[in-house]
């Protein structure tokens, strides 16, 4: 009986950890980024990705927040060793810095994206 109860709780924990997160409707971009960072710090990458995607979806005109969220998504994928995906995501982010209003973008994400891309060897896939 104890094994069945333990199994039940483990299944509940796993299903909750990987399911959709509550992204509060009234949350600011900064709050969602904070929640994403907290989830990422706890290695809850699926949850963190949902918070960062909520920033992109809800605040498309807050370009500094969008750039931050895009970088954080790519960095999670880097931690997960999804290097092909990371290259795509960071190159898309860096392409923003070639557009006419690039001077309005936060420079730190260009620098960080370049550093991460430099760490990825071409033979990683």
Secondary structure, 3 states (H helix, E strand, C coil): CHHHHHHHHHHHHHHHHHCCCCCCCCCCHHHHHHHHHHHHHCCCHHHHHHHHHHHHHHCCCCHHHHHHHHHHHHHHHHHCCCHHHHHHHHHHHHHHCCCCCHHHCCHHHHHHHHHHHHHCCCCCC
